[in-house]
Amino acid sequence: MIALLLLLAVGGLMQAARSFTGDTSVAGTELAFGYLLLASYFTAKIVNRVGLPKLTGYIIAGVVSGPFVLGFVTKDMGHSLDVVKDTATAILALEAGAELQLKKIKPVMATLRRITFNSVIGTMFAIGGLLFLLRPLLPAIFAGLDLTQSLAVCMAMAVALSAKSPAVVMAILAETRADGPLSRVILASVVVADLTVIMLFSVALAVTGALIGGDIDVVETAISVAWQLLGSIAFGLIIGMAIGQFLLSVKNGATLFALMICVIVAEIGARIHLDPLIVLLAAGIWLRNGSRADATQLLGKFEAAQLPVFLVFFALAGSKLDIYALVALLVPIVLIAAVRAGSFYVGARLACRRTGADEVVTRYAWFGLVPQAGLALALALVLKNTFPSFGDSAAVILFGVVGLNEAIAPVILRMMLIKSGEAGKKQGVDFAAGGH
């Protein structure tokens, strides 16, 4: 009750300060950050008491506060807080990489390879086929396109829709403190799958651009993809070595140093055409598997320090959800989301049975692939900016599917981790709880 009263009080103050919604200055940005921090914190407390994950509370706070509902946080303010989004992605990537212990993953590598193949390639064709059949319901996208062009657009959208969310998976794993074969397979599969999606999307973008005449150069795109992938890995390994050496040489301040690195990579990575996600994943993997430093020591302190960033990060993700567009295209959005989830279910179970995976992995691993967040939204924006003829309408579909999965997937994933028996097995601070 106290949390609800405080949430209403914060909302009332923001409603009274009408200048807040029109202020895009530094002060307005700081106020938006503070408001989202408080709103998501109290909303998480409320929803958690009815058995929902705190992550759902963060997202709900963003949806309600965003430009499509109350308008406390405008689109301009959301853009001004992109540094928070980018920094959170970098932090999660570093954590995800540092959680991937290759020795523990090696026994399930065959399962991981097959899940990745099925969940990316298989899902891409399943969604692409559905989009092709749904063309009469989506004239804004396919009007004026011939058969070949329509197929190219379907596959480009399908690759983007195949993206997973290491961010959501990491958040739920941290909140439930889950550890075990299922948790390791889920985390590894979403990381590897998203790296695969990044590469395939670049190829699909080049092919679609060549067929439709989008603002894209095939050769330049190929070079860019090579630099983005290989350059990001190389840069990430260097950063991993630097963090490892800092841990070995300096007794205090490792958490602050790592956070500073994440902010720097988030800020300059895109400007030099490196992917912060790949950079910090590579850094984390090196830190865990190639360095003599104790990565566990860093992550244990890291989790408590990152709470404010994640509260605002997931609230911002919720603020981008246009519930009116979702309702307007509810039928195709629900069909696409259902086929996507069904493809993951079939593909993951076939992969697990073929490789003799543990029963708990066979039963539950598929749902770790369902959540979506940052990468899918980023790919939707790329389509929107690259192809003016159909990009806006395609982005609405992608945003709708991502929004639906943001609302539903974290709840079910948390339930599955609890049901699997792995929840509570990991020692450490629950950053998602943040002590509340």
Secondary structure, DSSP 8 states (H G I E B T S, - for coil): -HHHHHHHHHHHHHHH-GGGGG--SHHHHHHHHHHHHHHHHHHHHHHHTTT--HHHHHHHHHHHHSTTTT-SS-HHHHHHTHHHHHHHHHHHHHHHHHH--HHHHGGGHHHHHHHHHIIIIIHHHHHHHHHHHTGGG-HHHHTT--HHHHHHHHHHHHHHHT---HHHHHHHHHHHT--SHHHHHHHHHHHHHHHHHHHHHHHHHHHHHHHHT-S--HHHHHHHHHIIIIIHHHHHHHHHHHHHHHHHH-SS-HHHHHHHHHHHHHHHTGGGT--HHHHHHHHHHHHHHT-SS-HHHHHHHHHHHTHHHHHHHHHHHHHT--HHHHHHTHHHHHHHHHHHHHHHHHHHHHHHHHHT--HHHHHHGGGGG----HHHHHHHHHHHHH-TTTHHHHHHHHHHHHHHHHHHHHHHHHHHHHHHT-TT-S-S--TTTTT-
